[in-house]
Amino acid sequence: MFLSDVDIKKAVKKGDITLKPFDESRLQAASYDIILGNTFLLNDAYTTAIIDPIKKIYAKTREVKVKDGDEFILRPGISILGSSKDFFGSDQYLIQLSGKSSLARIGLMIHNTAGIVNPGHFLHITLEITNQNNIPIVLRPGMKIAQITFSMLSSPPKQNYRKTGRFVKNNWRHFVSEKAKHPKQKKK
């Protein structure tokens, strides 16, 4: 079951949902609009021959910071990483990231697969931004970029992302090794 705007607001006030800064004008009927941050991570296509995730060969990247009021031009067919200005999370709710239909209609995707924020994960979410259009798209820090929904869990989770999460300490570095799910067993 998804929380309504009424319940999202109550959960924020109660402290069950962290949402900073909280702006009531960004509440939708069953979601909350998040805004684009100032930092982008770009692949350097000129110094990277291939990407091979099995062999852990990744693209060289560079970070670009865009000031409030400035713009970032996303060229057609290009994928970058961005982040939300909003810091959010919850120990009690599953949070789901979704694109905004107004941006999808112009060819802007804001996540490819990473749309779930597990209970216990508090973050400025990393966005997987791609221009699917054949025309450049202007991105501006502070623009509404995505929406998040909050789902109730059937019971408290046994695992907490703070202990098991791969990106708990550094959500921005996107090539982080997986954490061990189980403690190492001593050899006999």
C-alpha positions, -999 to 999 in steps of 0.1 A, spaced: 0 0 0 13 34 -10 12 64 13 -11 93 3 0 129 5 -17 131 39 2 101 53 35 113 38 32 146 56 23 129 88 52 105 86 76 133 79 63 153 109 65 121 131 101 114 119 93 81 102 104 96 69 134 118 65 129 144 37 152 174 37 143 200 28 106 192 30 85 214 8 48 208 11 42 223 -24 60 193 -39 36 168 -24 15 150 -51 -16 129 -43 6 98 -36 42 109 -42 67 137 -36 87 155 -63 124 156 -58 147 182 -74 180 179 -93 213 186 -75 244 204 -87 268 175 -94 271 153 -125 294 124 -132 303 119 -169 321 90 -186 352 100 -205 346 82 -239 380 93 -252 401 75 -226 379 45 -221 380 17 -247 354 -6 -232 334 -13 -201 334 -48 -188 316 -52 -155 326 -88 -150 363 -79 -153 356 -47 -133 368 -25 -162 348 8 -159 349 41 -177 371 68 -165 348 96 -152 349 132 -144 327 152 -120 311 184 -132 295 209 -107 268 233 -120 259 264 -100 223 272 -92 209 292 -120 233 276 -146 225 248 -170 239 215 -181 232 205 -217 226 167 -220 234 156 -256 213 129 -274 221 93 -265 243 103 -236 240 88 -201 253 105 -170 249 103 -132 233 131 -113 219 134 -78 190 148 -59 193 179 -38 168 162 -15 182 140 13 157 113 22 152 78 36 132 58 61 137 28 84 100 18 80 90 24 44 102 12 10 108 42 -12 104 39 -50 119 63 -75 100 71 -106 104 95 -135 81 124 -142 58 118 -173 64 154 -185 102 147 -187 97 112 -201 77 127 -230 107 147 -241 130 117 -239 146 122 -205 150 90 -184 161 95 -148 167 59 -138 174 27 -157 171 0 -130 179 15 -96 145 26 -85 142 11 -50 155 26 -18 155 0 9 146 7 45 176 21 64 191 38 33 193 76 37 208 95 8 209 121 -19 198 95 -45 220 89 -76 201 94 -108 209 75 -140 200 102 -164 198 95 -202 187 117 -231 167 94 -254 157 122 -277 176 134 -308 177 169 -295 198 182 -265 179 186 -232 187 214 -207 191 203 -171 190 229 -143 199 223 -107 167 228 -87 143 216 -114 118 189 -105 135 157 -118 117 127 -103 91 116 -78 93 92 -49 66 70 -34 65 53 0 52 18 6 43 1 38 61 -31 46 42 -62 57 66 -66 87 98 -49 100 127 -61 78 152 -85 93 180 -68 74 188 -31 76 205 -13 47 228 5 71 244 -29 79 240 -48 46 239 -20 20 265 -16 -7 262 22 -10 255 31 26 286 52 31 291 66 -4 261 65 -27 279 87 -53 308 63 -61 289 39 -84 314 11 -86 315 -1 -50 322 -37 -42 293 -57 -28 292 -62 9 294 -97 23 258 -108 31 270 -133 57 299 -132 81 329 -151 70 331 -186 84 363 -196 101 383 -223 84 386 -255 104 
